[in-house]
Amino acid sequence: MSEDLPGSWAPVVGAPRRVGLDSLGYDALTGTVVTRDGAVAGRDYEVVGTVADWSGVDLSRSAPPVGDVYELYRELPPGAPPILDEVVAAIAAEGDYHHRARAIADYLRDSHTFDPETPGGHGYAQVDALLAAPGGQGGSGTSEQFASAFALLARAAGLPSRVAVGFAPGTERGEGEYEVRTGDAHAWGEVYFDGVGWVPYHVTPGGQDDGGADDSPENEDAPEEPEAGDLDATSEPEDEGRPSDDREGTGAGLWAAAAAGGLLAVILLVPAARLARRARRLGAGTPAERVLGAWRELRDALRMGAADVNAGATVTETVAVARALVPAAAPESLDRVARAVNSTGFGGGIDVDAPAADAVARAVRDHQRAVRRARPRFRRLTWWFDPRPLFWRNGPVRQPRGRR
């Protein structure tokens, strides 16, 4: 039963085959399931799914994937910090895909520390501050930040990679029964292998993270045999560090994932699409078009922040909601946004030039970041993986009452 789980995402097991809920939306590419008739919290439902089992699979013999679709997962956004190439050159420049991915995972676990209280954020600035040159001691971060660092390092090494989010096994309540709460939300990195699919890597350091996953595997001298600790993000501590002996598809990784109450893997395509749209809204077109694009981003952020914004709200009313949602946000920044939007919508944008559009874009990014940081931990973790904003439609700019 899902309790206190915000939003419409429905936790599932592996690749879902049957979900006991009505009015569902399903993305076959990502395996994401959402309810279309309200929040999932408080609902009791049964899920049947297929969970991958890598027992006996030798990933060192897997070929790299071929096709344009995988190039998306090798791309790094512009402005990548030099530390990525420095780390890759030192530890992951040679070898097959599995050995390079494993070297990156080991580096993150061995040279950094886990801290669930680290401020959120997984952009280049946070990753640059987190990582250390091989042989040095890096910083502290959350599972989300280490998963992002892994994906970026893997891409710098030429590996098709993504960030996935879901749930760790939670707390055992009885034989074969586990209680999984929103606080068990977890993130990890995945690399694609031809003929195998997306393979998860445990990359959070410290041996015990917020999801309850154990530390790195044993038997470091046998890399040709993929180990459960490296490949299964939901395996239990006693199974981590050795391959499963079960060859009938019901190994430890399978039932542990089922016991976890749901593994929600969201490929990087959703955040990539949202970030690309934000970049287009804030940076493409005339200054007036950029201002209106920023306004749409702001309204999306307010909806993501659970703010009550009427579809017909005026600029003044919307800005008032934005201030109330994040009181600590700089009021002069929002005033600048309101002036530019009103000028664009009702004054022909005469005084809206490129520097003004740049200032509005910065203000909206800052406010979006503030809204995200103010959300509960689970919502912060899944912010960029939420596909709903891609389908939202913003109405036209409404003229404030009493103004021209």
Secondary structure, DSSP 8 states (H G I E B T S, - for coil): ---S--SSB----SEEEEE--SSEEEETTTTEEEESSS--TT----EEEE----TT--GGG-----SHHHHTTT---SS--HHHHHHHHHHSSSS-HHHHHHHHHHHHHHH-EE-TTS----SHHHHHHH---TTS---EE-HHHHHHHHHHHHHHTT--EEEEEEE---EEEETTEEE--GGGEEEEEEEEETTTEEEEE----SS--TT------S-TT-TTS--HHHH-TT--GGGTTS-----SS--HHHHHHHHTT------THHHHHHHHHHHHHHHSS-HHHHHHHHHHHHHHHHHHTT----TT--HHHHHHHHHHHSTTS-HHHHHHHHHHHHHHHHSTTTT--HHHHHHHHHHHHHHHHHHHHHS-HHHHHHGGG--GGGG---------TT--
